[in-house]
Amino acid sequence: MCNLFDKNILIIISQNQFCEQELCGVRDFFMERGARVVVLSKSGQDACGMDKEKYKPDGMIVDWNRLIRVEGKYHAVIVIGGKGAKKSLWDDPIVPQILTDHYRCGRIIGAIGSALVVLIRASLVNGEIPLPRDEETRVELKNLNAVCIDTPVTSIDNIILGQGADSVHHFSKKILGLMDDKKLP
């Protein structure tokens, strides 16, 4: 098992109707390997998932760089999908800035499920992306001229993209492999 004790990972979720399987799968995968995982939402208040599970984020997206237990940049920034991504993440003005900043620093960024739209709108992805299961997300990606293929995970440089809840483990393993390959500081 890979040791990530010195790594910080930021996970961004929508305020409500985030995908619990995506959040828990990705968060648990990295926490089990020792990473410091920080989960943020727009308000930082209790969030309710699509299956009505409650989750208390560690803070607000706007305070992403002011958290006490994390200094500097995150080694990976991951945006989680779900029905709520359309309302609170697709048009969020801060999330694309965080992603772009980390991308330019050579850090790993990722999105899964309906959160793929966030990376496309931020102009960070130009290649093929996984075809999400959600019809609304498919329509939006088509409107954005994204090239979708039926595969669980794709990667382009330091960007990892996942199809949805069914691909969480493969998605997380790809990020882990990239973290290990890059030897991020």
C-alpha positions as CSV (number, residue, x, y, z in Angstrom):
1,M,0.0,0.0,0.0
2,C,1.3,3.4,-1.0
3,N,2.2,5.9,1.8
4,L,0.6,9.3,1.4
5,F,1.2,10.7,4.9
6,D,2.8,13.9,3.5
7,K,0.1,14.5,0.8
8,N,-2.9,16.9,1.0
9,I,-5.9,16.2,-1.2
10,L,-8.8,18.7,-1.7
11,I,-12.2,17.3,-2.6
12,I,-14.9,19.7,-3.7
13,I,-18.6,18.7,-3.4
14,S,-21.8,20.5,-4.2
15,Q,-23.8,21.8,-1.2
16,N,-26.6,19.3,-1.8
17,Q,-27.2,16.3,-3.9
18,F,-23.6,15.3,-4.2
19,C,-22.9,11.6,-5.1
20,E,-22.2,9.8,-1.9
21,Q,-20.5,6.8,-3.6
22,E,-18.1,9.1,-5.4
23,L,-17.3,11.2,-2.3
24,C,-16.9,8.2,0.1
25,G,-15.1,6.1,-2.4
26,V,-12.5,8.7,-3.3
27,R,-12.1,10.1,0.3
28,D,-11.8,6.7,1.9
29,F,-9.3,5.4,-0.8
30,F,-6.9,8.3,0.0
31,M,-7.5,8.4,3.8
32,E,-6.7,4.7,4.0
33,R,-3.3,5.4,2.5
34,G,-2.6,8.2,5.0
35,A,-3.4,11.3,2.9
36,R,-4.8,14.4,4.6
37,V,-8.1,14.8,2.8
38,V,-10.0,18.1,3.0
39,V,-13.6,18.2,1.8
40,L,-15.1,21.7,1.0
41,S,-18.5,22.9,-0.3
42,K,-19.9,26.3,-1.2
43,S,-21.3,27.1,2.3
44,G,-19.3,24.7,4.5
45,Q,-22.6,23.7,6.2
46,D,-24.0,20.2,6.5
47,A,-24.5,18.8,3.0
48,C,-27.1,16.3,1.9
49,G,-26.3,13.7,-0.7
50,M,-28.5,12.3,-3.5
51,D,-29.3,9.3,-1.2
52,K,-30.1,11.7,1.7
53,E,-26.9,11.0,3.6
54,K,-25.6,14.0,5.6
55,Y,-22.0,15.1,5.4
56,K,-20.2,17.9,7.3
57,P,-17.5,19.4,5.0
58,D,-14.3,20.8,6.5
59,G,-15.1,24.3,5.4
60,M,-16.1,26.6,2.5
61,I,-14.6,26.6,-1.0
62,V,-13.8,30.3,-0.7
63,D,-11.4,29.4,2.2
64,W,-9.6,26.7,0.3
65,N,-6.2,28.2,1.0
66,R,-6.8,29.3,4.6
67,L,-7.2,25.9,6.3
68,I,-5.0,25.4,9.4
69,R,-3.9,21.8,8.7
70,V,-2.8,22.4,5.1
71,E,0.0,24.7,4.0
72,G,0.6,25.7,0.4
73,K,-0.9,23.9,-2.6
74,Y,-2.8,20.6,-2.5
75,H,-1.1,17.7,-4.2
76,A,-4.5,16.8,-5.9
77,V,-7.8,18.7,-6.3
78,I,-10.8,16.5,-7.1
79,V,-14.3,17.6,-7.9
80,I,-17.1,15.2,-7.1
81,G,-20.3,15.0,-9.1
82,G,-23.9,14.3,-8.4
83,K,-27.2,16.1,-9.3
84,G,-26.2,19.1,-7.2
85,A,-23.1,19.8,-9.3
86,K,-25.2,21.5,-11.9
87,K,-26.6,24.0,-9.4
88,S,-23.6,24.7,-7.3
89,L,-20.4,23.8,-9.1
90,W,-20.9,24.2,-12.9
91,D,-21.0,28.0,-12.7
92,D,-19.1,28.5,-9.5
93,P,-16.5,31.3,-10.0
94,I,-13.9,30.0,-7.5
95,V,-13.6,26.3,-8.4
96,P,-12.2,26.9,-11.9
97,Q,-9.6,29.3,-10.4
98,I,-8.5,26.7,-7.9
99,L,-8.3,24.0,-10.6
100,T,-6.4,26.3,-13.0
101,D,-4.0,27.4,-10.3
102,H,-3.1,23.8,-9.3
103,Y,-2.9,22.7,-12.9
104,R,-0.4,25.4,-13.7
105,C,1.7,24.3,-10.7
106,G,1.8,20.7,-12.1
107,R,-0.5,19.3,-9.5
108,I,-3.1,16.7,-10.2
109,I,-6.7,17.7,-10.8
110,G,-9.6,15.4,-11.3
111,A,-13.3,15.3,-11.8
112,I,-15.8,12.5,-11.8
113,G,-19.4,12.1,-13.1
114,S,-21.3,15.3,-13.5
115,A,-18.3,17.3,-12.2
116,L,-16.6,16.8,-15.6
117,V,-18.5,19.9,-16.8
118,V,-16.5,22.0,-14.4
119,L,-13.2,21.1,-16.0
120,I,-14.5,21.5,-19.5
121,R,-16.0,25.0,-18.7
122,A,-12.6,25.9,-17.2
123,S,-11.0,25.1,-20.5
124,L,-8.7,22.6,-18.9
125,V,-9.6,19.5,-21.0
126,N,-9.3,19.3,-24.7
127,G,-9.1,15.6,-25.3
128,E,-11.5,12.7,-24.9
129,I,-13.4,12.3,-21.6
130,P,-15.5,9.5,-20.1
131,L,-19.1,9.5,-21.1
132,P,-21.1,10.1,-17.9
133,R,-24.3,8.2,-17.1
134,D,-26.3,11.3,-16.3
135,E,-28.3,12.5,-19.3
136,E,-28.3,16.2,-18.3
137,T,-24.5,16.1,-18.0
138,R,-24.3,14.4,-21.4
139,V,-26.4,17.1,-23.0
140,E,-24.2,19.9,-21.4
141,L,-21.0,18.2,-22.5
142,K,-22.4,17.9,-26.1
143,N,-23.3,21.6,-26.0
144,L,-19.7,22.3,-24.9
145,N,-18.4,20.2,-27.8
146,A,-16.7,17.7,-25.5
147,V,-15.6,14.4,-27.1
148,C,-17.1,11.7,-24.9
149,I,-16.1,8.0,-25.1
150,D,-17.5,5.0,-23.2
151,T,-14.6,4.3,-20.9
152,P,-14.4,4.4,-17.1
153,V,-11.4,6.7,-16.8
154,T,-9.2,8.9,-19.0
155,S,-6.1,10.9,-18.2
156,I,-4.5,13.8,-20.0
157,D,-1.2,15.0,-18.5
158,N,-2.0,15.6,-14.8
159,I,-5.8,15.5,-15.3
160,I,-7.8,12.4,-14.4
161,L,-11.4,12.1,-15.4
162,G,-13.9,9.5,-14.2
163,Q,-17.2,8.3,-15.6
164,G,-19.1,8.2,-12.3
165,A,-19.7,6.1,-9.2
166,D,-18.9,2.8,-11.0
167,S,-15.4,4.0,-11.8
168,V,-14.4,5.4,-8.4
169,H,-11.8,2.8,-7.6
170,H,-10.1,2.9,-11.0
171,F,-10.3,6.7,-10.9
172,S,-8.6,6.8,-7.5
173,K,-5.9,4.3,-8.5
174,K,-5.1,6.4,-11.6
175,I,-4.6,9.5,-9.3
176,L,-2.5,7.5,-6.9
177,G,-0.3,6.2,-9.7
178,L,0.2,9.7,-11.0
179,M,1.0,11.0,-7.6
180,D,3.6,8.2,-7.3
181,D,5.0,8.9,-10.8
182,K,5.3,12.6,-10.3
183,K,7.0,12.5,-6.9
184,L,5.1,15.7,-6.0
185,P,6.7,17.9,-3.3
